[in-house]
Amino acid sequence: MPSPPPRSDAADLVAWYSEMGIDVALDEEPVDRFAEPPPKAPPPPDAPRARPVAPPPPGRAPASVPPSDETTREARTTARSAKTLDELRTALDGFEGCNLRLTATQLVFADGTPGSRVMLIGEGPGRDEDIQGLPFVGRSGQLLDRMLKAIGLDRGSVYIANIVPWRPPGNRRPTPQETAVCRPFIERQIELADPDFLVLLGGAAASELLDSPEGILKMRGRWREYDTGKRRIRAMPTLHPAYLLRQPLHKRLAWRDLLALKEAIDAEAAT
């Protein structure tokens, strides 16, 4: 988590905590986590000794976290069985292979208009999205709306989704296993939505769907191709709105990417 910027009062600090996903207080009193722990009192002489717990057999995952390859196969089968976006949403809502659904308030599937020429994909929902059940509705979503408006688009003319459809606890990044389990669903969602252009918001979405190890600052601004297996879709990686809120000077880079998107849309419409 990035260090908090200098704040003049408690209200600003609380606002920063909220942006970082810290929305629950665990203790009433502050705790010094760096203090030496108090020495443990020795057990009474007649106290029974706890039996050591045997470790699980090698190669066997805990019951609450199925092996990633097995779960991914199940996710792929479930996703491929959906013939429409509505069926995919129902299948995803009933899928139990990702433990993020146990801590999230609800599924955050999509917003906008299916079948739009432009589909935007982020990494995962935050606190506001988890509450409302829609992607990009918090501060970063408000910025995204302004970005779209600047090139003549709005939520009614695009389709918006995330790699991971459930909010990770505390707004942490999804683990590689969680992302791998959810990937078949977003791949099927792209295939069923069938856009002409993909806008990949942030490094997580771009690297996952384009299978690229590059950072977003190297990937952004260059057209790539995403292969659905049936057709190739032009994909533009760009900076995530949440990143732009923290680094406003980089909005000029995102603006260049949006202009390239608008130019591509207009050129295709003219042919």
Order of alpha helices (4+ residues) and beta strands (2+ residues): alpha-alpha-alpha-alpha-beta-beta-alpha-alpha-beta-alpha-beta-alpha-alpha-beta-beta-alpha-alpha
